[in-house]
Amino acid sequence: MRLLQTPHTRRQALFAGLAVVGALAGAATWKFHSSDAGHGTAGQALPEDVCVVAPPTPFDPAAGQRLEAPRAIPVDARCPVCGMYPARSPEWAAQAIFANGDAHFFDSPLSLFQYLANVGQYSAGRTAQELVARYVTDTETGEWIAAQTAMYVEGSSARGPMRAGNLPAFASAGAAQRYTGRRGGRVIAFDGVDATLLERLAPGRSAAHRTHPSTQNSIF
């Protein structure tokens, strides 16, 4: 016996079908963003169509610390460059603080350098000149150290939170050199991180960060 479908039941069936299609599409999108985005390996371009919304963390005067002092990473803070949660990989984390007290937290030194190369791209209306402090995590001690005075190891066997090459940071050249003895790579200073290096470490993500040739490839 065939059931007679009224206009009402046909509409219900149509809406139910559309709901199923929407749910499947949403699941596919979630799977891409949560499983595929940002997990490239060294030498592979990372997806360009991942939209990250990562608002800065405002300064809390009640915390009893100087505005420009390094802060603990909020568990819900997201890296404005890749969207990861820096609190989940504190041994790699970095942070940058603006003059008004707003802070951004990064999953790694590599993401911090990408951010510094083009602050306006990740924080609309802001510039690098507004930053009053930049910190990276000392690979040897786990303490916060100033990004400008830190030494970095490029080309080691270490893989950062995004499963690719990164820039382990150290408080001294000696500590960085000892690290290369165990993990390989070469020691470079803050100013040695240029656009060419960023493109090699994160293909496809740093092309827009290159500056005019007259700057000799410096990104700061």
C-alpha positions as CSV (number, residue, x, y, z in Angstrom):
1,M,0.0,0.0,0.0
2,R,1.5,3.4,-1.0
3,L,1.1,6.2,1.4
4,L,-0.3,9.4,0.0
5,Q,2.0,12.3,0.5
6,T,0.3,15.6,1.3
7,P,2.1,19.0,0.6
8,H,2.8,19.2,4.3
9,T,4.5,15.8,4.4
10,R,6.5,16.5,1.2
11,R,7.8,19.7,2.8
12,Q,8.9,17.8,5.9
13,A,10.7,15.2,3.8
14,L,12.4,18.0,1.9
15,F,13.6,19.8,5.0
16,A,14.8,16.6,6.5
17,G,16.9,15.8,3.4
18,L,18.4,19.3,3.5
19,A,19.3,18.9,7.2
20,V,21.1,15.7,6.4
21,V,23.1,17.2,3.6
22,G,24.0,20.2,5.8
23,A,25.2,18.0,8.6
24,L,27.4,16.0,6.3
25,A,28.9,19.1,4.8
26,G,29.5,20.5,8.3
27,A,31.2,17.3,9.4
28,A,33.5,17.4,6.4
29,T,34.4,21.0,7.0
30,W,35.1,20.3,10.7
31,K,37.3,17.3,9.8
32,F,39.4,19.4,7.4
33,H,39.9,22.2,10.0
34,S,40.6,19.9,12.9
35,S,42.6,17.2,11.2
36,D,44.2,18.5,8.0
37,A,44.9,22.2,8.6
38,G,48.4,23.1,9.7
39,H,49.8,19.6,9.9
40,G,52.1,19.8,6.9
41,T,55.7,18.5,7.0
42,A,58.8,20.4,6.2
43,G,58.9,21.1,2.5
44,Q,55.2,20.8,2.0
45,A,52.9,23.9,1.5
46,L,50.3,24.4,4.2
47,P,46.6,25.0,3.4
48,E,45.9,28.7,2.6
49,D,42.1,28.6,3.1
50,V,42.0,28.2,6.9
51,C,40.5,31.2,8.5
52,V,41.7,31.8,12.1
53,V,40.0,34.2,14.5
54,A,42.3,34.7,17.5
55,P,41.5,37.8,19.5
56,P,44.2,39.2,21.7
57,T,44.3,38.7,25.5
58,P,43.9,42.0,27.3
59,F,46.1,43.1,30.1
60,D,44.8,42.5,33.7
61,P,46.0,45.2,36.1
62,A,44.9,43.0,39.0
63,A,47.6,40.4,38.1
64,G,50.2,42.5,39.8
65,Q,52.8,42.5,37.1
66,R,54.3,45.0,34.7
67,L,52.4,45.4,31.4
68,E,55.4,44.4,29.3
69,A,56.3,41.3,31.5
70,P,55.8,37.8,30.1
71,R,52.5,36.2,31.1
72,A,51.1,32.8,31.6
73,I,49.4,31.3,28.6
74,P,45.6,31.3,28.8
75,V,44.3,27.8,28.1
76,D,41.8,29.2,25.5
77,A,44.3,31.5,23.7
78,R,44.8,30.7,20.1
79,C,47.8,31.4,17.8
80,P,46.8,34.2,15.4
81,V,49.0,32.6,12.7
82,C,48.0,29.0,12.7
83,G,45.0,28.7,15.1
84,M,46.6,26.2,17.4
85,Y,46.4,26.4,21.3
86,P,49.9,27.5,22.6
87,A,49.1,26.2,26.1
88,R,49.1,22.7,24.8
89,S,52.8,23.0,23.7
90,P,54.3,25.3,26.3
91,E,57.8,24.1,25.5
92,W,57.5,25.9,22.2
93,A,55.3,28.8,23.0
94,A,56.0,32.5,22.3
95,Q,54.2,35.8,23.0
96,A,54.0,39.4,21.9
97,I,52.6,42.3,23.9
98,F,51.3,45.6,22.6
99,A,51.6,49.0,24.2
100,N,48.0,49.0,25.3
101,G,48.5,45.6,27.1
102,D,47.0,43.3,24.6
103,A,48.9,40.1,24.1
104,H,49.0,37.4,21.5
105,F,50.3,33.9,22.2
106,F,52.0,31.7,19.6
107,D,52.5,28.0,19.3
108,S,56.2,28.4,18.4
109,P,59.0,30.8,17.5
110,L,58.3,30.2,13.8
111,S,54.7,31.5,14.2
112,L,56.0,34.5,16.2
113,F,58.4,35.4,13.4
114,Q,55.7,35.0,10.8
115,Y,53.5,37.3,12.8
116,L,56.2,39.9,13.2
117,A,56.9,39.9,9.5
118,N,53.4,41.1,8.8
119,V,51.5,42.2,11.9
120,G,48.8,44.0,10.0
121,Q,47.9,40.8,8.2
122,Y,47.1,39.0,11.4
123,S,46.0,42.0,13.6
124,A,44.1,44.4,11.4
125,G,45.0,48.1,12.0
126,R,48.1,47.3,14.1
127,T,51.8,47.5,13.4
128,A,55.0,46.0,14.7
129,Q,56.0,49.4,16.1
130,E,53.2,49.1,18.7
131,L,54.8,46.1,20.2
132,V,56.6,46.6,23.5
133,A,57.7,43.1,24.2
134,R,58.3,39.8,22.4
135,Y,59.2,36.5,24.2
136,V,60.1,32.9,23.3
137,T,60.5,29.9,25.5
138,D,64.0,28.8,26.4
139,T,64.3,25.2,25.1
140,E,66.8,24.4,27.8
141,T,65.0,25.8,30.9
142,G,61.4,26.4,29.8
143,E,61.6,30.0,31.0
144,W,60.5,33.1,29.0
145,I,63.4,35.0,27.3
146,A,63.4,38.1,25.2
147,A,63.0,37.1,21.5
148,Q,65.4,39.8,20.4
149,T,68.3,38.5,22.5
150,A,67.6,34.8,22.1
151,M,69.7,32.5,19.9
152,Y,67.9,30.1,17.6
153,V,68.7,26.8,16.0
154,E,67.7,26.3,12.4
155,G,67.8,23.0,10.5
156,S,67.8,20.7,13.5
157,S,65.9,17.4,13.8
158,A,63.4,19.0,16.2
159,R,59.8,19.2,15.0
160,G,57.5,21.9,16.3
161,P,53.8,21.6,17.2
162,M,52.9,21.7,13.5
163,R,55.0,18.6,12.8
164,A,57.5,20.7,10.8
165,G,60.9,22.3,11.2
166,N,61.0,25.1,13.7
167,L,63.3,27.4,15.6
168,P,64.2,26.2,19.1
169,A,65.3,29.2,21.2
170,F,68.0,29.5,23.8
171,A,69.2,32.2,26.2
172,S,72.9,31.9,25.1
173,A,74.9,30.9,22.0
174,G,76.6,28.3,24.0
175,A,73.4,26.5,24.9
176,A,72.3,26.7,21.3
177,Q,75.6,25.3,20.1
178,R,75.4,22.3,22.5
179,Y,71.9,21.6,21.2
180,T,73.2,21.5,17.6
181,G,75.7,18.8,18.8
182,R,72.8,16.6,19.7
183,R,70.1,17.6,17.1
184,G,72.1,19.1,14.3
185,G,71.4,22.5,12.6
186,R,73.1,25.9,12.9
187,V,72.9,28.7,15.4
188,I,71.4,32.0,14.2
189,A,70.5,35.3,16.0
190,F,67.2,37.1,15.9
191,D,68.2,39.2,12.9
192,G,69.2,36.1,11.0
193,V,65.6,35.0,10.6
194,D,64.6,36.4,7.2
195,A,61.8,35.9,4.7
196,T,63.8,33.2,2.8
197,L,64.2,31.1,5.9
198,L,60.5,31.5,6.9
199,E,59.4,30.4,3.4
200,R,61.7,27.3,3.7
201,L,60.3,26.4,7.1
202,A,56.6,27.1,6.2
203,P,56.2,26.9,2.4
204,G,53.3,28.9,1.1
205,R,52.7,30.8,4.3
206,S,55.5,33.3,4.2
207,A,55.4,34.4,0.5
208,A,53.2,37.4,1.4
209,H,55.6,38.5,4.2
210,R,58.6,39.3,1.9
211,T,59.7,42.9,2.0
212,H,61.1,45.1,-0.7
213,P,64.5,43.9,-2.0
214,S,66.1,47.1,-0.8
215,T,65.7,45.7,2.8
216,Q,68.1,42.8,1.9
217,N,65.4,40.3,2.8
218,S,65.1,41.4,6.4
219,I,61.6,41.1,7.8
220,F,62.0,43.5,10.8
